Amino acid sequence: MRVNDELLRVTVFAPAKVNLTLHVTGQRDDGYHTLDSLIAFATRGDTVTVTPGDVLSLRCVGPEGDNVPEDADNLILKVARQFQDMPGAAFLLEKHLPIASGIGGGSADAAAAFRALMCIWSGGETGDDAYDPGQTPFAERLLALGADIPVCLSCKAARMQGVGETLNLVENLPGMDAVLVNPRVGVSTPRIFKALDDKNNAPMPARLPRFAGVYELALWLKEQRNDLQAPAMALVPEIRDAIDALEHDKDCMFARMSGSGATCFGIFPNKERARDAAERISKANPAWWVRNTRLTSMSNAAKPRLEWASDAAAEVADAEKAKTEGSSSPG
């Protein structure tokens, strides 16, 4: 903690969460489904900025911010209310991910808000343990708010099991150059699960292989599943169109739907081919949301960035000094 300094604001990147696999393995008596899912995080995402204050408030901006609720039902404010001894905070959500799209946007934003609030709550001093879903005292409450929030806390590639409470990091997962495609259709997750005929399916292998590279990973992913993909395509045919657009691209190695949709992803050999494919797909489908990205662990990029009063004052002083020196230079 900085003595006699004021924490002005905290900014946190909220990367998209992509389900590389999603095996539905059962349904509990309380109605919740158990899953076995391999998860990676994208270099695309939202940004949450938090300013300490006296009341809770939320404002949404950005290209995907128009339809995001700013009231008490937003997951960001639900997370904030878990910090009962904190007077308040003003949240600014810069939204770049489509809402309700199967890439964990709302959960990622909520987890980013949690990371920011932990910094404010601790006076600016937090270690990685503060964002470890296995160690934070908030774990059960966050899981109750959203099954994807715990895995989005650390933003590390992981195997998620149960209803989201069992997480094991996957250290050897290769980074993947990819394209995300959302056909701009709404998907109801409860409807997708309800349409799934068999809720008791085989999990992934007990021990995941060590992948030599992205080619081996793509081949292995083809042997796995997203059990929600078939019912989602039956209810929302546009998802099949998105997968077809990826699979029919000459450079795509593998394509699948993420989560309960409607966003789909394709894996490509390198960044250049992913970028070119995104341009081709976007040109052919201008109404779709299409982005090239990289799928990997994003824990470093997702760490909170703190702005202190002394740093801001120093920047102002440096700017004034540069301005003065510039005006006094011989011209």
C-alpha positions in Angstrom: 0.0 0.0 0.0 1.2 3.5 -0.8 1.3 5.7 2.3 -0.5 9.0 2.1 -1.6 8.4 -1.5 -5.0 8.0 -3.0 -6.1 5.2 -5.4 -8.0 7.1 -8.1 -9.2 4.2 -10.3 -8.6 0.7 -11.3 -8.8 -0.6 -14.9 -9.1 -4.3 -15.8 -9.3 -6.2 -19.1 -12.0 -8.8 -19.3 -11.0 -11.4 -21.9 -13.6 -13.5 -23.7 -13.9 -17.1 -22.5 -14.0 -19.8 -25.1 -15.2 -23.4 -24.5 -12.9 -25.5 -26.7 -14.9 -28.5 -25.5 -18.2 -28.7 -23.6 -19.3 -32.2 -22.5 -22.6 -32.3 -20.6 -22.1 -35.1 -18.1 -25.3 -35.0 -16.0 -28.0 -33.1 -14.3 -28.3 -32.6 -10.5 -31.5 -32.8 -8.5 -31.5 -29.0 -8.3 -31.6 -28.7 -12.1 -28.1 -27.6 -12.6 -26.1 -29.4 -15.3 -22.6 -30.9 -14.7 -20.0 -30.2 -17.4 -16.5 -31.2 -18.4 -15.0 -28.3 -20.5 -11.6 -27.2 -21.7 -11.4 -23.4 -21.6 -9.1 -20.8 -23.1 -9.2 -17.0 -23.1 -9.0 -14.6 -26.0 -7.1 -11.5 -26.7 -10.5 -9.9 -27.4 -12.6 -8.6 -24.6 -14.2 -5.8 -22.6 -12.7 -3.3 -20.2 -14.0 -2.4 -16.7 -12.8 0.8 -15.0 -13.7 1.3 -11.3 -13.6 4.5 -9.4 -14.1 4.4 -5.6 -17.1 6.4 -4.5 -20.1 6.6 -2.1 -22.7 4.8 -4.2 -22.8 1.9 -6.7 -23.3 2.9 -10.3 -22.7 1.4 -13.7 -22.4 3.0 -17.1 -22.0 1.0 -20.3 -20.2 2.4 -23.5 -18.6 0.9 -26.5 -19.8 -0.7 -29.7 -21.7 -3.5 -27.9 -22.9 -1.5 -25.0 -26.3 -0.3 -26.1 -28.3 -3.3 -24.9 -26.4 -4.0 -21.7 -28.6 -3.4 -18.5 -27.1 -0.8 -16.2 -29.5 -1.7 -13.3 -29.2 -4.0 -10.3 -29.6 -7.1 -12.4 -26.1 -6.6 -14.0 -23.6 -9.1 -12.7 -21.1 -6.4 -12.1 -23.3 -4.7 -9.5 -24.3 -8.1 -8.0 -20.6 -8.8 -7.5 -20.0 -5.3 -6.0 -22.8 -5.9 -3.4 -20.7 -8.8 -2.1 -18.3 -6.2 -0.6 -20.6 -5.2 2.1 -18.2 -2.9 4.0 -17.3 -0.9 0.8 -19.2 2.4 0.6 -19.6 2.4 -3.2 -17.9 2.4 -6.6 -18.6 3.8 -10.1 -18.2 1.2 -12.9 -17.5 2.1 -16.5 -17.9 -0.9 -18.8 -16.5 -0.6 -22.3 -18.3 -3.3 -24.1 -16.7 -5.0 -27.2 -18.1 -8.5 -26.9 -21.6 -9.3 -28.0 -24.0 -10.0 -25.1 -25.4 -13.5 -24.4 -23.1 -15.0 -27.0 -21.5 -18.0 -25.4 -18.1 -16.5 -24.7 -18.6 -15.5 -21.1 -18.9 -11.7 -21.6 -21.1 -11.0 -18.6 -19.1 -13.4 -16.4 -15.8 -12.0 -17.6 -17.0 -8.5 -16.8 -18.1 -9.6 -13.4 -14.8 -11.3 -12.7 -12.9 -8.2 -13.9 -15.0 -6.1 -11.5 -14.1 -8.5 -8.7 -10.4 -8.1 -9.4 -10.7 -4.4 -9.4 -12.7 -4.3 -6.2 -10.2 -6.6 -4.5 -7.5 -4.0 -5.3 -9.7 -1.2 -3.8 -10.7 -3.3 -0.8 -7.0 -4.1 0.0 -5.7 -0.5 -0.6 -3.9 -1.5 -3.8 -2.1 -4.6 -2.5 -3.2 -7.9 -4.0 -1.3 -11.0 -5.1 -2.4 -13.7 -7.5 -4.0 -15.6 -4.6 -6.7 -12.9 -4.4 -7.9 -14.0 -7.9 -7.5 -17.7 -7.3 -11.0 -19.2 -7.3 -9.8 -22.0 -5.0 -8.5 -19.5 -2.3 -10.8 -16.5 -2.3 -13.4 -16.5 0.5 -15.9 -15.2 -2.1 -15.7 -18.4 -4.2 -19.1 -19.9 -3.2 -20.9 -16.6 -3.6 -19.4 -15.9 -7.0 -20.3 -19.4 -8.2 -23.9 -18.8 -7.1 -24.0 -15.6 -9.2 -22.6 -17.3 -12.3 -21.1 -20.7 -13.0 -18.5 -19.1 -15.4 -17.3 -16.4 -13.0 -14.8 -18.6 -11.0 -12.9 -19.7 -14.1 -12.8 -16.1 -15.4 -11.1 -14.9 -12.1 -7.7 -16.0 -13.1 -8.2 -16.0 -16.9 -5.9 -19.1 -17.2 -6.5 -22.0 -19.5 -8.3 -24.6 -17.4 -10.4 -27.7 -17.3 -13.8 -26.9 -15.7 -15.9 -29.6 -14.2 -19.0 -30.0 -12.1 -21.2 -26.9 -12.3 -18.1 -24.7 -12.5 -16.6 -25.3 -9.0 -13.9 -27.7 -10.0 -11.1 -26.1 -11.9 -7.7 -27.5 -12.9 -5.2 -25.4 -14.8 -3.9 -26.7 -18.1 -0.4 -25.5 -18.2 0.6 -27.1 -21.5 -2.2 -25.8 -23.7 -0.7 -24.3 -26.9 -1.7 -20.8 -27.9 -4.1 -20.8 -30.9 -4.7 -18.2 -33.6 -8.4 -18.2 -34.2 -11.4 -16.4 -35.6 -14.5 -15.7 -33.5 -17.8 -15.5 -35.4 -21.2 -14.4 -34.0 -24.1 -14.4 -36.5 -26.0 -11.7 -34.4 -28.8 -13.9 -33.2 -30.0 -14.3 -29.6 -29.7 -17.7 -27.9 -31.5 -18.8 -24.8 -29.2 -21.0 -22.7 -32.1 -22.7 -20.8 -33.8 -23.5 -24.1 -30.6 -25.1 -25.4 -30.1 -27.3 -22.4 -33.8 -28.2 -22.4 -33.5 -29.3 -26.1 -30.6 -31.6 -25.2 -32.0 -35.2 -25.4 -29.2 -36.9 -23.4 -27.9 -35.1 -20.3 -25.6 -37.9 -19.3 -22.7 -38.0 -21.7 -19.1 -39.2 -21.4 -16.6 -36.7 -20.0 -13.2 -35.9 -21.6 -10.4 -38.4 -20.9 -9.3 -38.4 -17.3 -5.8 -37.3 -18.3 -5.5 -34.7 -21.0 -2.6 -35.3 -23.5 0.4 -33.0 -23.7 0.1 -31.2 -27.0 3.2 -30.7 -29.1 1.5 -27.8 -30.9 -1.6 -26.4 -32.4 -1.9 -29.1 -35.0 -2.0 -31.9 -32.4 -4.5 -29.9 -30.4 -6.8 -29.4 -33.3 -6.8 -33.1 -34.1 -7.6 -33.9 -30.5 -10.4 -31.4 -30.3 -12.1 -33.1 -33.3 -12.4 -36.2 -31.1 -14.1 -34.2 -28.4 -17.6 -32.5 -28.4 -19.7 -29.6 -27.5 -22.9 -31.4 -26.6 -24.9 -28.2 -26.9 -24.0 -27.6 -30.5 -26.6 -29.9 -32.1 -29.6 -28.6 -30.2 -28.4 -25.0 -30.6 -28.2 -25.4 -34.4 -31.7 -27.0 -34.4 -33.1 -24.0 -32.6 -30.9 -21.3 -34.2 -30.0 -22.3 -37.8 -27.7 -19.3 -38.1 -25.2 -21.1 -35.9 -24.8 -23.7 -38.6 -24.2 -20.9 -41.0 -21.4 -19.5 -38.8 -19.7 -22.9 -38.4 -20.0 -23.6 -42.2 -18.4 -20.2 -42.9 -15.4 -21.2 -40.7 -15.1 -24.8 -41.9 -15.3 -23.9 -45.5 -12.5 -21.4 -45.2 -9.4 -22.8 -46.9 -7.1 -22.3 -43.9 -9.4 -23.4 -41.1 -8.1 -26.4 -39.2 -11.1 -26.9 -36.9 -14.4 -25.1 -36.0 -16.9 -25.4 -33.2 -19.5 -23.5 -31.2 -18.5 -22.0 -27.9 -20.7 -22.5 -24.8 -24.4 -22.4 -25.6 -23.8 -20.1 -28.6 -24.2 -18.3 -30.8 -20.4 -17.5 -31.1 -18.4 -20.0 -32.9 -14.6 -20.3 -33.3 -12.2 -21.6 -35.9 -8.5 -22.5 -35.3 -5.9 -21.4 -37.9 -2.2 -22.2 -38.5 -1.0 -18.7 -37.7 -2.0 -15.1 -37.0 -1.8 -14.0 -40.7 -4.1 -16.7 -41.9 -6.6 -16.1 -39.1 -6.6 -12.4 -39.9 -7.1 -13.0 -43.6 -9.9 -15.5 -42.9 -11.7 -13.0 -40.6 -11.6 -10.4 -43.4 -13.0 -13.0 -45.9 -15.8 -14.1 -43.6 -16.7 -10.5 -42.6 -16.8 -9.4 -46.2 -19.1 -12.2 -47.1 -21.3 -11.6 -44.0 -21.2 -7.9 -43.2 -23.9 -8.1 -40.5 -22.0 -10.7 -38.4 -19.6 -9.9 -35.6 -16.2 -11.4 -36.8 -12.9 -11.0 -35.0 -9.5 -12.6 -35.3 -7.8 -13.4 -32.0 -5.5 -15.6 -30.1 -6.7 -18.2 -27.6 -4.4 -18.8 -24.6 -4.0 -17.9 -20.9 -4.6 -14.2 -20.4 -3.8 -13.8 -16.7 -1.1 -11.2 -17.2 -3.2 -9.0 -19.5 -6.1 -9.3 -17.1 -4.2 -8.0 -14.0 -5.6 -4.7 -12.6 -3.9 -1.5 -13.6 -3.9 1.0 -10.7 -3.9 4.8 -11.1 -2.7 6.7 -8.0 -3.1 10.4 -7.3 0.6 10.9 -7.0 1.2 9.3 -10.5 -1.6 11.5 -12.0 -0.1 14.6 -10.4 3.4 13.7 -11.7 2.0 13.2 -15.2 0.4 16.7 -15.1 3.6 18.2 -13.8 5.7 16.5 -16.6 3.2 17.7 -19.2 3.4 21.3 -18.0 7.2 21.1 -17.9 7.3 19.9 -21.5 4.9 22.6 -22.6 6.9 25.3 -20.9 10.2 24.0 -22.3 8.6 23.8 -25.8 7.3 27.3 -25.7 10.7 28.7 -24.5 12.7 26.9 -27.2 14.1 29.2 -29.9 12.1 29.1 -33.0 
